[in-house]
Every structure is written in C-alpha cells, then in structure tokens.
Amino acid sequence: MTQTPIIANVYRSHPHGPVSGKIALDYDGRFLRRKTLTTDDGLSLLVDLAKTTSLDHGGVLVLEDGRQVEIIAAPENLLHVTGDNLPRLAWHIGNRHTPCQIEPDRLLIQRDHVIHDMLVQIGATVHEVVEPFTPEGGAYGHGRTHGHSH
C-alpha cells in the first residue's frame, strides 16, 4: 500500500524546537516549490511552498501536524579551488555567475570542466572532491542569483 504524503507548506531558515526527521538534498535539489520527497527514515512528504524557495542547510520544513524536518546539504561532486590570489579566483567564478562556497583558504564550486580549465589557466590548483555544498546566497541577503537582472 502506498503511503499518502504528509504536506509541508512552511519553510523556516532554522528550527523552532526539536526536529523529528532529516532529509538530505544536494544544492539543486534544495531549490524547489512543489515536490514529493522522502526523509532519511522513510516518511513521504509533499512539499508545497507558496513560491520557489532556496532551502538552506539547517533549515526546516514544517509539516501540517507541526513536526519539523531538517534540511541537510548532501555530499555532491565539487571542485576544490585554491591558489595564491583567492579573491581574484573568486571574482572570475562570480563573473560567470557560478555558485561558490567561499572559505578562508579555499573555494568550492560544482564540477564543470570549462570552469575547471579556466581556473587552471589563470593559476588555480583544482581538485575534485565529494562534499556538502553550501554556496553564498544572493547579493541582497538571501536566495540564489540568476543572471544580471538584479
């Protein structure tokens, strides 16, 4: 017998009380409005948000019965970028509107052979890794960036 999904139609950037489950999603999977998902313990959810939302690692979906399901950034295929001039490398990545996780001693981006080759050509050291990906949000404090229509 198929389980009827429980509806989750509220998203919060952090839990308000204990969480009752977790769901691991990659970066692309954390950008949604309406989708059926399954928690790590097998609970079926119908996420039905009012608008397309970028779910953050550590945020929660609130179920219709009040329980909260925590969002976890799942490991995914990334490029680990280092170099002598990290701000310059970050600028080139940003100039291509590529999501980027910025840390003091490295940058993480999704695997892309064109960006990989460009970074190596301008002096970066690039390695493939599998890790959770939590890139910077938009320039105005939240969300994702898309194109030049800020």
N, C-alpha and C positions, 0 to 999 in steps of 0.2 A: 504494500500500500504506500502511495506517495504521500509524503509529509506536506501539509499546507504551510507555505512560508509565513513566518511572522513578519509583520510590516515594521519597518524602521523608517520614519519620515522626519526625524530630527537629527542633526549633526551638531556636536559641540567640540570645540578645539581641545578640551580636556575633560576628564570625568568629574562628575559631581557625586561622589560616593563610590562604593565598590563596583567593580566591573564583574559581569557574570560570564564573559567569554571573550575570545580574541579571534581576529581574522587577519591573516597576513596577505597583503596586496602589494604588487610592485608599483612603481611610480605611475605608469599608465593606468593601471587598474584602480588607483586611488583618485581618479578623475571621473566622476560619474554623476548621474542624476537618477536613473531608474535601472536597476539590475538585480537579478537574483544571485545571492552569494551564500556560501556555506561557511560557518565558523569552524575553527580548529576542532571543536568537539562534535561537529555534525549537525548543528542547528541550521535550518534553512531560513534565510532572510530575504524579504523583498524590500530592497532599498528604494524608496520613492520620495526623493527630495524635491522641494519646490523649484530648484534651479540646479544646473550643473555645478558641482562643488569639488574643490580640490581637498581631499581628506588628508590630514596631517598625521604623521606617526605620533601615536599617543592620544589622538582624538578619539571620540566615541560616537557610535550610532546609538540612538535611544529607541528602544523597541516600544511598541504600543502598550505593553504592560509595565513600562518604566525601567526595565532592565537595560543595562548599558553594555555594548560590545566594543572592546578596544580595537583600534586600528593599529596594525604593526607593519612597518616597512619591510617587505620581504626581500631577501637577497636576490640580486639580479646581475646580469653581465654588464660590467662597467670598465671604464678606462681610468687608471690611477695616474695622474699627471703631476710631475714635479719639474723643477728647473730653477736656474739662478734668478730669474725675474718672474716670480709667480704672478704679480699684478699684471704684467704685460701679457702673460699667457691667459689669465682670466679675461682680460679685455678682448683678446682675439676670440675666445669662446663665446663671450657675451655678444660680440659683434655679429655672430652667426645665430643669435637667439637660441643657443643650445642650453638647456637646463644644466646647472652646475652646482655641486655641493662644494662650498668653499671652507677649507680648514686652514689652520695656520701654516702647515707645511706641505699641503697637497690640495689638488682639485680632483673631484670625481665627476665624470660625465658618462652618459650612456655610450655603449660601443657604437662607433661609426668610423668606418675605415677612411673616409675622406677627411674628417676632423683629425683622426689619428695621424695621417700623413702630413697634414698641415702643421700640426703641433711639433712633430719630429723635425720638420724642415726649419722651424723657427727656434730650435734648440731645446725643446722639452724632452724629458725622459718619460716614456709612456709604457705602462704595463697593464695587462688585462687582469681584472680581479672579479670576484663574485662577492658582493656585499649589499646590505640595505642602502637605498638611495634616498636621501632627503635634501634635494636641492633648495636653493634660495627661492623665496616667493617673489611676487611681483614688486615693482619699484614703488608702489603705493601702499605697501604694508601687508599685503596678503595675496593669495591666489597665484595663478600662473600667468606668464606673459605670452602674448600671441602677436607676432608681427609688430608693425610700427604704429598701430592705431591706439596709442596710449591716451 
